[in-house]
Amino acid sequence: MRIFVIIFFAATFVPGLYGQGDWPAYGYDQRGQRYSPLKQIDTRNVSKLRLAWQYGIDPGAIDPNPATRALTATEAVPIMVGGILYTPTIHHSVVALEAETGKEIWRYDLGTVGAPLRGVTYWQGDRESPPQILAGTSDGRLIALNAETGKLVPGFGVEGIVDLRAGVTEKYPAAPYHMSSPGAIYRNLIITGAQGKEDDPDGPAMDVRAWDLHTGKAVWTFHTIPHPGEPGYETWPRDNWITAGSPSNWGAATVDVQRGLVFLPIGQPAAQYYGGARHGQNLYSSSIVALDANTGRVDWYFQLTHHDVWDYDAEAAPSLMDVVHDGKKIAVVVAVVKKRNQLPQASCLRQIYVYRKWSHRIPIHR
């Protein structure tokens, strides 16, 4: 596995917005830290932990025979704010639970529609709107639920629902389209990606979009395949953007609120193991892209793999942190990319680079 560290100047975390024990976002916070400051559980006592409660599991309904059982799964990371857990379930619902006891506070049933795969998004609201839980469903909708009651928020979209398929699936109305990971919050915007295709090059557009949290109206759009007149258009075959169903931002994004930047991990282009029909560098596939979170304009990008035909993208959410280089503290973006499996294990290197701009790199450690 290789690790790239990408500079964008300074990142600052605003303390005090949540409690120390909260886990308010997919990666702990908007910076993607994946780290909790809590210290009660450590290496000395973790082996002594015992089950306190469980939710949504009926032991009597589980078939113990591995030859006949059909298990469903979730990749969701529950989020917690103010002692309440919010999470999607495999039972086509989004729930709020007491973290201490597992007691159900509310449940929003989705019917036959699948719940989000990787989790939901919490927005703390403002003077105009209550705190909300936002979730992307398997049929291509984005729903806003009142975090206290679990009811749809009427002012968001059409009675609490935005149709994410509108504007991107018209050429492929029967094709699946949905969010794969929780959206990212920046001020009064939620920024959403979608699940792209891997082997079929044609499909719905994989635009990244920002939506006004008060109204559900689209505010800006970023094209993962540049359109005519946009930088990078020449890195694809002519008019490839019209029918392409990749690359997509299916992973979680990271936000620097102070700098007004959102960092997107962009996936591989399709077909993922054959590039004969898509000559060129193929921007912005297999890239980390920094956008102005207010406008969706590209601030900078770094493409990890040009003309990717190995599925070497970076879909893990980037992390914002500080590193010390030559005695100086530098704020960086860390992107973890996939292991180069074709290399012998003994020769796989762990590398860190600093990018003062996306075009310039300085090795820190090898």
Secondary structure by P-SEA (a helix, b strand, c coil): cbbbbbbccbbbbbccccccccccccccccccccccccccccccccccccccccccccccccccccccbbbbbbcccccccccccccccccccccccccccccccbbbbcccccccccbbbbbccccccccbbbbbcccbbbbbccccccccccccccccccccccccccccccbbbbbcbbbbbcccbbbbbbbbbccccccccccccccccccccccccccccccccccccccccccccccccccccccbbbbcccccbbbbbcccccccccccccccccccccccccccccccccccccccccccccccccccbbbbbccccccbbbbbbbbbbbcccccccccccbbbbbbccccbbbbccc
